[in-house]
Amino acid sequence: MKARSIISSAAFGPETLNVLYRAFDEAWASVAGNFGDDPSVVDRARIRLANALLSVASEESRDPEVLKRAALVVMAGVYQDRGGKTS
């Protein structure tokens, strides 16, 4: 739930937050299987995804699919830069 708290604390209006939540949930559903079952690894990955999503969002964000794809690109770059490490 930490990841969704990060999103909810962002300075966006309610409509934009709803779009962000949807984009986050859809993005997570598409990559969750890559992070195993360790709760700490999953939590860190979800936090990275939330931060990646916020890095591409704006108050004008209205398309969750566009946000989802952009956040996944950012997140993939983070993991590539870290050599694929999840810690």
Secondary structure as a PSIPRED ss2 file (coil, helix, strand):
# PSIPRED VFORMAT (PSIPRED V4.0)

   1 M C   1.000  0.000  0.000
   2 K H   0.000  1.000  0.000
   3 A H   0.000  1.000  0.000
   4 R H   0.000  1.000  0.000
   5 S H   0.000  1.000  0.000
   6 I H   0.000  1.000  0.000
   7 I H   0.000  1.000  0.000
   8 S H   0.000  1.000  0.000
   9 S C   1.000  0.000  0.000
  10 A C   1.000  0.000  0.000
  11 A C   1.000  0.000  0.000
  12 F C   1.000  0.000  0.000
  13 G C   1.000  0.000  0.000
  14 P H   0.000  1.000  0.000
  15 E H   0.000  1.000  0.000
  16 T H   0.000  1.000  0.000
  17 L H   0.000  1.000  0.000
  18 N H   0.000  1.000  0.000
  19 V H   0.000  1.000  0.000
  20 L H   0.000  1.000  0.000
  21 Y H   0.000  1.000  0.000
  22 R H   0.000  1.000  0.000
  23 A H   0.000  1.000  0.000
  24 F H   0.000  1.000  0.000
  25 D H   0.000  1.000  0.000
  26 E H   0.000  1.000  0.000
  27 A H   0.000  1.000  0.000
  28 W H   0.000  1.000  0.000
  29 A H   0.000  1.000  0.000
  30 S H   0.000  1.000  0.000
  31 V H   0.000  1.000  0.000
  32 A H   0.000  1.000  0.000
  33 G H   0.000  1.000  0.000
  34 N H   0.000  1.000  0.000
  35 F H   0.000  1.000  0.000
  36 G C   1.000  0.000  0.000
  37 D C   1.000  0.000  0.000
  38 D C   1.000  0.000  0.000
  39 P H   0.000  1.000  0.000
  40 S H   0.000  1.000  0.000
  41 V H   0.000  1.000  0.000
  42 V H   0.000  1.000  0.000
  43 D H   0.000  1.000  0.000
  44 R H   0.000  1.000  0.000
  45 A H   0.000  1.000  0.000
  46 R H   0.000  1.000  0.000
  47 I H   0.000  1.000  0.000
  48 R H   0.000  1.000  0.000
  49 L H   0.000  1.000  0.000
  50 A H   0.000  1.000  0.000
  51 N H   0.000  1.000  0.000
  52 A H   0.000  1.000  0.000
  53 L H   0.000  1.000  0.000
  54 L H   0.000  1.000  0.000
  55 S H   0.000  1.000  0.000
  56 V H   0.000  1.000  0.000
  57 A C   1.000  0.000  0.000
  58 S C   1.000  0.000  0.000
  59 E C   1.000  0.000  0.000
  60 E C   1.000  0.000  0.000
  61 S C   1.000  0.000  0.000
  62 R C   1.000  0.000  0.000
  63 D C   1.000  0.000  0.000
  64 P H   0.000  1.000  0.000
  65 E H   0.000  1.000  0.000
  66 V H   0.000  1.000  0.000
  67 L H   0.000  1.000  0.000
  68 K H   0.000  1.000  0.000
  69 R H   0.000  1.000  0.000
  70 A H   0.000  1.000  0.000
  71 A H   0.000  1.000  0.000
  72 L H   0.000  1.000  0.000
  73 V H   0.000  1.000  0.000
  74 V H   0.000  1.000  0.000
  75 M H   0.000  1.000  0.000
  76 A H   0.000  1.000  0.000
  77 G H   0.000  1.000  0.000
  78 V H   0.000  1.000  0.000
  79 Y H   0.000  1.000  0.000
  80 Q H   0.000  1.000  0.000
  81 D H   0.000  1.000  0.000
  82 R C   1.000  0.000  0.000
  83 G C   1.000  0.000  0.000
  84 G C   1.000  0.000  0.000
  85 K C   1.000  0.000  0.000
  86 T C   1.000  0.000  0.000
  87 S C   1.000  0.000  0.000
